[in-house]
Amino acid sequence: MSRRRLLGATGVAAGVAAGAVPHPAAARGGQEDQEDEAAPRPAGRLADKVVLITGATSGIGEAAARLMAAEGARVFFCGRRAHLGRRVEARIRASGGEATYRRADVREEADVENLVAACVERYGRVDIAYNNAGVESPRAVRLHEQSLRDLTDVWRTNTAGVFLGMKYEIPRMLARGGGVIVNTASISAEVGFATIAPYNASKHAVASLTKVAALEYAAEGVRVSAFAPGAVDTPMLRRAAEAFGMTYEQIARDYPIGRIVPAGEMARVMMWLGSADAAPLVGTDVDVSGGYLTG
Ligand SMILES: NC(=O)c1ccc[n+]([C@@H]2O[C@H](COP(=O)([O-])OP(=O)(O)OC[C@H]3O[C@@H](n4cnc5c(N)ncnc54)[C@H](OP(=O)(O)O)[C@@H]3O)[C@@H](O)[C@H]2O)c1
């Protein structure tokens, strides 16, 4: 099986319980638990920043919410599963951080508009927005076997969700003289992967929307970029691995880095992309795949 067949990683799969696949490589590299439990630092790297994250009830978004709250940010975040959202919020607050969960479905324009408005109402502004919510392709089949419904469903979350996020975040940022937007793309935004047309096309479109927005607003202080993870240890990757019948060890072989990246490690990349240290980074889908896209 070629590597492109193996792993748009997140392109695949359906309905498999999280945690079904062992992932020692991720555990070995993982520093996120140390970060998660850290007491918030008032003078942390994101002190005074208001961060909005879509899709932070699990996975990369959850790790980012916890890390950024520990770094002093006030974090406003969404996802559809309210029980998980409330749990993430409670965990951050129990550590002394500041976070607010609001249920929102990024496929729904009113939800996204209200999410951004509620963040501004709660914390006064949006400094850094991470449009991160995403879903995998429900079925790993060739294009002629894909359904329009699956294509549209994945597109509504991964592409329209990012579009709607930026549509409502940008005016708020322009009104305050600037801001930063970071969209979660994928290696699937950069190369084709067989059997996951809905996901692959949706992520290519995220890279496109990122470039367009970056060009349109850079001169007015709104900096837009994206990043392209390869394989990150999250419930989505576990579902994908299960669907392909692969272990994490087998998946990791496709990556020069030789391991699955822990979600907390990706969260630190996200934090950097949103920070002033990344100021010249405009419109790019940054390769953070551990070498998958190299060469
Ligand atoms: N893990 C990887 O290897 C990998 C690689 C490349 C790119 N990515 C991208 O990284 C992002 C995060 O994925 P993950 O790996 O962390 O997967 P995950 O654990 O499944 O998290 C996905 C998040 O998106 C949220 N979400 C999904 N549909 C939503 C909707 N309609 N409205 C609001 N929130 C929604 C989910 O919350 P609810 O279910 O509660 O709504 C959840 O919080 C995705 O864009 C994914 O494509 C992941």
The ligand as an SDF file (V2000), in Angstrom:
LIG
                    3D

 48 52  0  0  0  0  0  0  0  0999 V2000
   -4.9850   14.0550   13.9060 N   0  0  0  0  0  0  0  0  0  0  0  0
   -4.3010   14.1770   12.7770 C   0  0  0  0  0  0  0  0  0  0  0  0
   -3.4510   13.3310   12.4350 O   0  0  0  0  0  0  0  0  0  0  0  0
   -4.5700   15.3480   11.8700 C   0  0  0  0  0  0  0  0  0  0  0  0
   -3.7300   15.5150   10.7400 C   0  0  0  0  0  0  0  0  0  0  0  0
   -3.9440   16.6000    9.8970 C   0  0  0  0  0  0  0  0  0  0  0  0
   -4.9690   17.4850   10.1680 C   0  0  0  0  0  0  0  0  0  0  0  0
   -5.7910   17.2920   11.2560 N   0  0  0  0  0  0  0  0  0  0  0  0
   -6.8440   18.2730   11.4800 C   0  0  0  0  0  0  0  0  0  0  0  0
   -6.7880   18.7290   12.8100 O   0  0  0  0  0  0  0  0  0  0  0  0
   -8.0710   19.2230   13.1960 C   0  0  0  0  0  0  0  0  0  0  0  0
   -8.4390   18.6560   14.5550 C   0  0  0  0  0  0  0  0  0  0  0  0
   -8.6150   17.2450   14.4030 O   0  0  0  0  0  0  0  0  0  0  0  0
   -8.2040   16.2080   15.5480 P   0  0  0  0  0  0  0  0  0  0  0  0
   -7.2300   15.2800   14.9650 O   0  0  0  0  0  0  0  0  0  0  0  0
   -7.9150   16.9240   16.8040 O   0  0  0  0  0  0  0  0  0  0  0  0
   -9.5730   15.3670   15.6500 O   0  0  0  0  0  0  0  0  0  0  0  0
  -10.6730   15.2110   16.7950 P   0  0  0  0  0  0  0  0  0  0  0  0
  -10.0750   14.7890   18.0670 O   0  0  0  0  0  0  0  0  0  0  0  0
  -11.7460   14.3790   16.1720 O   0  0  0  0  0  0  0  0  0  0  0  0
  -11.1910   16.7030   17.0000 O   0  0  0  0  0  0  0  0  0  0  0  0
  -12.0060   17.3410   16.0700 C   0  0  0  0  0  0  0  0  0  0  0  0
  -12.6480   18.5240   16.7520 C   0  0  0  0  0  0  0  0  0  0  0  0
  -13.4750   19.2070   15.7880 O   0  0  0  0  0  0  0  0  0  0  0  0
  -14.7520   19.3630   16.3590 C   0  0  0  0  0  0  0  0  0  0  0  0
  -15.7810   19.3900   15.3340 N   0  0  0  0  0  0  0  0  0  0  0  0
  -16.0110   18.4870   14.3570 C   0  0  0  0  0  0  0  0  0  0  0  0
  -17.0810   18.8500   13.6430 N   0  0  0  0  0  0  0  0  0  0  0  0
  -17.5280   20.0150   14.1790 C   0  0  0  0  0  0  0  0  0  0  0  0
  -18.6030   20.8790   13.8810 C   0  0  0  0  0  0  0  0  0  0  0  0
  -19.4520   20.6310   12.8540 N   0  0  0  0  0  0  0  0  0  0  0  0
  -18.7760   21.9720   14.6410 N   0  0  0  0  0  0  0  0  0  0  0  0
  -17.9410   22.2450   15.6590 C   0  0  0  0  0  0  0  0  0  0  0  0
  -16.9010   21.4730   15.9980 N   0  0  0  0  0  0  0  0  0  0  0  0
  -16.7070   20.3580   15.2540 C   0  0  0  0  0  0  0  0  0  0  0  0
  -14.9140   18.1840   17.3040 C   0  0  0  0  0  0  0  0  0  0  0  0
  -15.8550   18.4900   18.3040 O   0  0  0  0  0  0  0  0  0  0  0  0
  -17.3530   17.8790   18.3680 P   0  0  0  0  0  0  0  0  0  0  0  0
  -17.3080   16.4990   17.8100 O   0  0  0  0  0  0  0  0  0  0  0  0
  -17.6640   17.9740   19.8290 O   0  0  0  0  0  0  0  0  0  0  0  0
  -18.1800   18.8080   17.5400 O   0  0  0  0  0  0  0  0  0  0  0  0
  -13.5320   18.1160   17.9110 C   0  0  0  0  0  0  0  0  0  0  0  0
  -13.4150   19.0400   18.9540 O   0  0  0  0  0  0  0  0  0  0  0  0
   -9.0240   18.8200   12.0720 C   0  0  0  0  0  0  0  0  0  0  0  0
   -9.2520   19.9320   11.2260 O   0  0  0  0  0  0  0  0  0  0  0  0
   -8.2610   17.7450   11.3380 C   0  0  0  0  0  0  0  0  0  0  0  0
   -8.6610   17.6210    9.9950 O   0  0  0  0  0  0  0  0  0  0  0  0
   -5.6080   16.2490   12.0960 C   0  0  0  0  0  0  0  0  0  0  0  0
  1  2  1  0
  2  3  2  0
  2  4  1  0
  4  5  1  0
  4 48  2  0
  5  6  2  0
  6  7  1  0
  7  8  2  0
  8  9  1  0
  8 48  1  0
  9 10  1  0
  9 46  1  0
 10 11  1  0
 11 12  1  0
 11 44  1  0
 12 13  1  0
 13 14  1  0
 14 15  2  0
 14 16  1  0
 14 17  1  0
 17 18  1  0
 18 19  2  0
 18 20  1  0
 18 21  1  0
 21 22  1  0
 22 23  1  0
 23 24  1  0
 23 42  1  0
 24 25  1  0
 25 26  1  0
 25 36  1  0
 26 27  1  0
 26 35  1  0
 27 28  2  0
 28 29  1  0
 29 30  1  0
 29 35  2  0
 30 31  1  0
 30 32  2  0
 32 33  1  0
 33 34  2  0
 34 35  1  0
 36 37  1  0
 36 42  1  0
 37 38  1  0
 38 39  2  0
 38 40  1  0
 38 41  1  0
 42 43  1  0
 44 45  1  0
 44 46  1  0
 46 47  1  0
M  CHG  2   8   1  16  -1
M  END
$$$$
